[in-house]
Amino acid sequence: MKKILFTLMAFVAMLTAEAKVVKITMTDGTMKVFTSSELSSIEFNDNGTMTVVTYDGKTVEGMNAEFFELEIDDQEVIYEQHADTLRFSVDADGISVDLNYERAVRKCNYVYPSTDPFGQPISLSGTILIPEEILSGEVASEGIMLFNHYTKFHRDEAPTISNGDLESMFMANPLNPNYIAIESDFYGFGATVRFPQAFVQGTHNARATLDGLLAARRLLNNMGIEYGPLCFNIGYSSGGYDALMTQKLRDMEYADVVSFDKTFAGGSPNDVREAYRQYVQIDSTAYNAVPLLLMVSMKETQKLDIDYADVFQPYICNRIDELVLSKQYSSWPVCDSIGREKKVHEILTEPYCNLKSAESKAMQKILAMLNVENDWTPDPTQRLYIFHSRGDDYVPLASARPLLRYLKTKGLEPSIIPGKTNLQTNFVVRNMGHLLGTTVYFAQSLSAIAAWPKMYTDNQLNPEYAAAINHDLNIVEILHMLDDMGIDTRSVILSALGMIAALSGEEIASNPAAIMNIANKIMGKLNFTPQELMEMSEDSGINIVDLFVQLISYLYGQSTHAGAMPATDGLMQTMKTPELPSTAYELQLRDWLERRK
């Protein structure tokens, strides 16, 4: 038996940064393609077959005659193609709900040229999911859903190996969307599984996604499959961050070859530095495997000269290889092994829990380089949908909001109404955990994707819909329209408010400011402040103060026609002042209303 060790191959691969793959015809006639990073050794057997051993100990048998190396340049290789089934299920904060809906697809895994986190050429892997109806020609593909996978720990969670829940939700549901899905494994999974993963490594993962999209398009063309005109960029959680980074990199470098109809990003840590700061300040996260993965990814892919013993508590430091680097556990077993109740200071050492320490400041400086907004000039022809639940227990809201402020400085105005502006947002969802928020994100994103071919023609909104959403019909105009129809809406509203006020001991008719008092009591019962209400409305493009002023002006006889609406700038500034407690908001509003009776 002749044995060839791949020590030389590994050395050459390191120099050429994994630019080769090995294609082998198996004894059953199927083809397998391995990147050189996956292989440990090849044994040539006396009977003419070969035994291939992968680095993680897996063994496969192949035929000697078909062993050769391929350069991965512009020639992509399908190294696996098989029938698969996507199943639609929903994870509602840890409770999996199977909705008993499935979709037959053809799963095509491929390798393609890209770069590693250090800028060197490398072969990455990805997958293409083609619904059988499209493959057979029964229906035409309307376009591509480009997925950016969420946080993975186990090697077998790579998209080329298993199908993620979000991808199945989008592809296998009663709407039966006719799209082809494309997804990269990213560096650290699939073809490059032996390397530490590049978790939230912004530009690198974005490049892996875009290069994977371009390669998949070429591959589909070679297969004679029309993939359709539309392209949506999708991601939630860390995948939402990667989706936004993909949009950013597309705007900055790939605009001549890639255009997205819309990017749908949800639950994402847009400001990675702030996410770290929030974890430390709150001293808690419902997903405590993430601080481990974040620190490991930073050390390995940023080549930081730090020791794990200085970063992690001893009971974790001693198990970093097992818990994270080996990729033998999914995230929840890692959380359970750590202890789901553990605080952040029980995971990280004191210097990394002290935001003023030299170690923490150095880490924050590097994390800040990963923020989505850095050096991004958004392309105004592209569209964004950004979703975040205010009750997100995995990704702090404070790490999501800074991007909105930045996009506003670039001329993008948020709106909760699809198509009204290029920046559709939804930050009004409250007290909803990260996992449950996924279902809201999915429902809103999928409904938009399914409606897209009907809403848009040649990338332009349906004229009737465009006219409807672009006409700023305010509350008072609607009320006056009802008045003109013979309905005494003022009396109806005052009567209803009077009954509500009576329950609170107020005289609504003689004291219009009591409306704010009632509103404050309601907000108190819902456990949020006027400041939060302002944030929620502004983040979602809703001018709630203006709506309130319009209603008061109508009810108490002030005209709103021909620019006669009272100025609201002073009131708006008062409501935005973060230091004011809710009682001060109420006093300021009472004063404002009394002066404008």
N, C-alpha and C positions, 0 to 999 in steps of 0.2 A: 504494500500500500504506500503510495507516494503522497506525502502531505506538504502542501505549500502554505506556509504561514504568511499572514498578510501584514507582517511588520513593515516590509518595504512599501507595500501598498499604502499602509496607514501614513507612513512618512511622506510619500509622494502626495497623498491626498491632502495632508496638512499644508504642503507647499502650494498645491494647486487649489486649495480651499474647496475640496469636495466636488470638483468639476467633472467627475466621471461616475458612471453607473455600470453595473454588471448585469447583463441580461442572460438568463438561463432558461432553457427549455426543460420543464419538469418531466418526470417519467410518465405522467398521465397526459402529456401533450400540451399542458398549459404553459404560459410564459410567466416568469417572475423577474422583476427588475429590482435590484438592490443598489443603493448608493454605497460608495466605499466606506462611509461612516458607519454603516450597519454591520459590516462583515468582520468577523474575527478570524476565520480560517476557511479554507476549502481543502477537502480530502478527496483525492482521486482514487477510486476503489478499483480492485482487480477486475471486477465485472464490467468495467467501462462506465459506470455511473460515478457521480460525484456527490459528496456530502458537504453541504454548505452550513456553517455554524455562524449564527449572528452574534453580535456582541453580548446580547442578553441571554445567550444559552440556547436559543431555539435552533432546531436542526431541521433541514429540509433536504430532500433527495433530488438530484437533477442529472441530466445526461451530459456526459463529457463533451460531446461534439458541438454543443451550442454555447459553449462558454466563450464570451468575448466582451470587450469593453466598448462602451459608446461614449462619445463626446456629447455633452448636453449643451447645445448652442441654440439654434432656432428650431431644432428637431425635437419636439416633445415626444415622450414615450408613454403610452398607456400600459402600465404594468399590471393592471387588474381591471377587469370589466365583468360585472355580474349583476343578476337581477336582485333587487332589494325591495323592502317594503317599509315605508314611513308610517308611523302610527301617531295619531294626534292625542296627546295627553297634556294636562295642565298641572303644574306644581303650585298649589295654593299655600304658600308659606310652609312648605315641608310635607304637605298632604298631596299625594299624587292622585289626580283624577283622570281616569281613562275615558275618553269620550267616544270610544268604539268607532273611530273613523280612520281609514288607512288609504295609502296611495302606492301603487306599484311604480317603481322607478328603475332605471338602469344606472348603476353606480360605476363611474369611470374614474379610476385613480391615475394620476399622472405626475411626472416630475418636470421641473422647468427651471430655467436659469434665473437667478436673482443674486442678492448679496447677503452676507451675514451681518451681524451687528457691528462688525469691525470694518465693513466696507469691502470685504473680499468676495470674489465670485463664489457661488455655492449653488448646489442643486437642492431646491426645496420641493416639497410634495403638496399636492392638493387634490380635490375631488370635484367631479361634476355629477350632479344628480339630474337625470333626464326622465321626466314622466313618460311612461310607456306609450301614452296616447300621442305624445309629440314624436317619439322615436318611430312609431309605426306610420306616422303621417296622418293619423286620424284627425288631429287638430294641429294648428300652427302655433308655434311659440310666440307669445307676445313680448318676451324679453328675458332679461337675466335678473335674478335676485343674487346679489353679491353679499355673502355673509362674512362677518368677522366674528370668530367664535369667542364665547365668553370664557371665564376662568376655568382652566383644566389643570388637573394634577396627575391623573393616571395616564400612562402611555397609550392605553387602549381607548382613551377618550378622544384621540385624534380624529378629525373628520374623515380621514381616509379609512379608518377602522370602524368607527361607530357613528351613528347619526344623532346629532344633538337635539334636545327638546325643542328649542326655538325654531330650528330649521324644519322640523316635522310639523310644528304648529303652522308655519307659514305655507308649507307645501301640501300638507295632507289635512285639509279641512273641508267642510261642506261647500265652500265657494269654489273649490277645485281650480285654483288659479293656474293658468297655462304659462308657467315660467320655468326656465332652467336655472337650477341653483349651482353656484360656484363658490368654493371655499378653500382657503389655504390652511395647511396644518400649522403654519408659522414655524419659525426656527425653534428647535427643541422638541418637536413632535414629528411623527412619520419618518421621513427619510433622514432627518437630523435628530432623532430621538436621543442619541447618546450625549447630546450637548444640553447644558442648562437652558431652560426656556427663556425667551425674551418677553417676560410679562410687563405690560404697559411700557414697552420700549418704542413708543410713538412712531417715529419716522421709519424705523426698520420694519415693524409689522405692517405699516401702510404700504411700504414698497413691496413686501411679500404679497400683499393682497392685490395690488395693481399689476405686478408682474404676472401673478397667477391668473388674473383676468385676461390679460393680453395673450398668454399662452393658451388658455382654455378656448378663446375665440379662434385661434389658429387651428387648434385641435378639432373643434367643432366643424370648422370649414373643411378640414381634411376628411372628416367623417361624412361630409355632405349634409350636415344638419343646420338648418336655418334657425338662428337663436333669437331673432326678432329685434325690433328697433328700441325697446325700452331697457333701461338699466337702473336698478335701485340698489343703493348701498345701505346695508342693514347691520345693526349690532346693538346689543344690550349689555349693561354692566361693563366689564373691561372691554367687551366687544363693542359697546357704544363708544368708548374712548377711541378704540382702534378705527371705528367707522368715521369718526370726526377727523382723526389724523389722516385717514385715507382720503377724505374730501379735501383736507388741507394740502396734502402732497399732490393730489390731482390738480388743484388750482395752481400750485407753484411750479410743477414740473411735467405733468402728464396731460395738460389741457388740450394738446393737439391730437391726442390719440384716445382719450377717455372723456366721456361726459355723463354725468348722472342726472336722471330725471328728478330724483330726490334722495337725500340721505336721511335715514330714520335712526336716530341715536337716542337711547334711553338709559337711565340709571348709571350714567358714566362719570368717572372722576376726572373731569376736564382739567382741574387744577390739582395735579398729583401731589404737589407740595402741601397744599391745604388739606388734602385727604389725610396725609401723614400727620399733620398738626392736629387735626380734629381727633384722630384716633388717640393721640397722646393726651390731649386736653380732656377729652371725655373719659379716657382710660377704659374704653370698652368698644367692642364691635361684635355684632351678632355672628360674624363670619371670621373667627379669629385665626383661620389658616392664612388669611391674606397678609398680615404683617410678616409672616415667615416668608411667603413667596415674594413679596415686594423687596425685602432686604436681600434675599438670595439672588434675585434677578438683578438687583442693582450692583451687588458685588461682582457677579459673574459677567454680566454683559457691559458693565461700565468699567470693568477691570480695576475695581477699587482696591487699594492696598490696605485692607482692614481684615481683622481676624474674626471669625464667627464667635469666638470666645468673648470678644469685646462687644458683640452686638446682642447675643442671645443669652438668656439665663441658662445655667449649666445643664439642666435637665432637657433643654431643647437643643442646645449647641451639640451635645453628644449624639443627637439623633438626626441632625440636618441631612446627612446622606440618605438615611432611611426614609425620613418623612417627606422630603422635597426632591432631592437630586435623583433618587432612584426611580421616581415616578411609578412606584408600585401601589400607591394608595390614591383613592379619590379624595376630594376635599373634605367631605364630612367625616370619614374615618380619621383624617388628620386632625380635624377639630375635636373629635371625641378623644383621640389619643392625648392631645394637649389638655383637654378639659374645656368644654364649651363655656364654663363659668369663669375661666381665667381672665383676669384683667390684662390690659396691655403692659402694665409695669411688671406683670408676672411672666411676660414673654420676652420683652426687650430689657436690656440692662439699663441702669439708671442714667448714664450719659445720653442714651437715645430716647429717654423719656423726659429729659430736661431740655426743653426747646432752646434754652440759652447756653447750653454747653457747646464747646468747640466741636465735638463729634456730631451733635445734632445740627448745628449750623452748617457744617460741611455737607452733611447729607441733604439738608433742605436746599442748599445751593444747587446741588446736582439734580434733585427732584424738580426744582423750578424750571430746569432746562427742558423737561418733558411736558410742560403745560401746553395744551392745545393752541392757545391764543398766540404763542410766541411766533413773531415774524410771519403771521398769516395775513395775507391780503385776500379776503374772500372774493370769489368770482360772482358778481351779481346776477349772472345768468343761471346759477345753480340754486337749488332749493334745499332748505334744511327743515327737519322736524326734530325738536329737542324736547324730551319728556323727562320729568323727574318727580318722584313722589316726595312730598315734604316729610313724610314719616319713614323714609328709607333708612333701614337699620344696618345696611351694609356699606353703602356709599354716602357719606355725609352730604347733605344739601349744600353746605357751605363750599364744597369742592366743585359743585356744578354751576352755581350762579355766576361766578366771575366771568365766564365765557359770554354770558348774555350782555353784560356791561361792555365787554370788548367789542362784540358784534355791533352793538348800537353805535359805538364810535366809528365804525366802518360803514355806517349808513343803513344797516339792516334793522328794521323795526319789527318787534315781535307781534304776532297776532295768534289768537287761538283758533281763528277761522282758516281752514285750508284754502290756499290759493290767494288769500287777501294780500299777503306780502310773501317775500322769499324766505322768511323766517317764521315758521309755525311753531308755537311752543305750547306746552301744557305743564304748568307748575302749580296748578290749583288742587291737585289731588293730595289730600291730607290723610295722615294716620293710616297709611297703607305701606306695608313692608316691602322690601326689595323684590321678593319673589312674587308676591301678589301684584305688585306694580307691573310685573312682566306681562300679565294678562291684559291690563289696560293698554300698555304700549303695543302689544301684539294686535289687539282688536282695532285700535285706531290706525295703526300702520297698514295692516292688511286691508282694511276697508278702503283706505286711500289708494292702495296699489290695485285692488280689484276694480275700483271705479275709474282709474286713470284713463283707460282707453275711451271711456264715455265722456269724461270731463274735459279731455284735451284733444285737440285736432291740430296736427303740425306744431305741437308744443305750445299751442295757445288755448286758453280756457274757453270752454263753451260760452258763447256770448251771453246767453240768458243768465247763467250762473255768475259770470263776471259782472254783469250789470247789477245783479242782486247784492253781491258782497261788496261791491265798490260804492254803493249808495249808502252813505252814513245816515241811515234813518234813526234818529235818536228817540228816546222814550217820549219826550214831549210831543214830537211830531206824530207819533203813533196815537197818543192820547187825544190830540186835537182832531185827528182823523176820526176817532170814535165819537168825539163830541159832534163833529159834522154829520155823523150818522144818526144823531138824535139820542145818543147814550150819555147820560150825565156821569161821566167817569170820575169827575172830581168828588162828587158826593159818595159814589160807591167806594172809592179808595179811602176817603176820610172816615167813612162809617166803619170800614174794616180796621183801619188804624186805631180808631177810637175804641173799638172792642179790645184790641190788643193792649192799648195803653191803659185801659181800665184795670186790666189784670195786674198792671205794674203800678197802679196808683197815680197815673199821669193824666193830665188833661191835654190830649193831643190837639184839640181844636184851638185852644188859647195859647199853646206853647209848642211851636213846631220843633224846637230843639229837643223836645222829649223823644222824638224819633231816634235821635242818636243815643239817648239814654237807654231806650229799649234795645237798640242794636247792640250796645255795649253789653247788656245783660245776656242777650242771646249769644254773643261771641264768648262771653265768660263761661256759659254752659257748654259751649263747644270747645272750650279750653284753648282759644287762641286770641291774640291781641289785635288791636287796630293796626299796629305796625305790620304784623304778619299778613293781615288782610290786604294792606297796601302792597306788600311784597308779592303776594300771590297774584293780585290783579295786574300789577305792572309787569311781572315776569311773563304773564300770559297775554299781554297787550290789551288789557281791559282798564279803562279809566273809571274806576269805581266812584271816585269823588265827583267827577263830572256827572256821572249818572245820578248820584244822590242829589247834587245841586239842581239838576234839571227837574227832578221829581218835586223837590221842595218849592222851586220857583213856580211850577205848574199849580201845585196844590194851594199856594198862598197868593196867587194872582199876579206874579211877575211875568212879564212878557219874555218870550225866548225868540221872538222873530227879529229878523234884520239885525242880528248882532247885539240884541239887547240883553243877552245872557250875562249875569253878573260875573265879573272876573274871578277866577278861582286860583290864581297863582299863589296868593298868600296862604290860602287854606291848604293847597297842595304841599307847600313848603312846610307848613306846620305839621301836617300828617306824616311827612317823610322824616321828621326829626327823630332819630332813633332813641335819644335820651328821654323823651317824654313818656311818662307812664300813661296808661289808658285814661286815667281820670283827667290828666292834662289835655289829652286829645279832646275829651268831651267838653271841657271848659272852653277850649279854644273854638270848638265848633259852635257851641252855644253862643259865644260872643259874636262869632262871624254871622250867625243866623239872625241874632237880635239886631245887629247893625244893618241888616238887609231885609227886614221884614217887608 
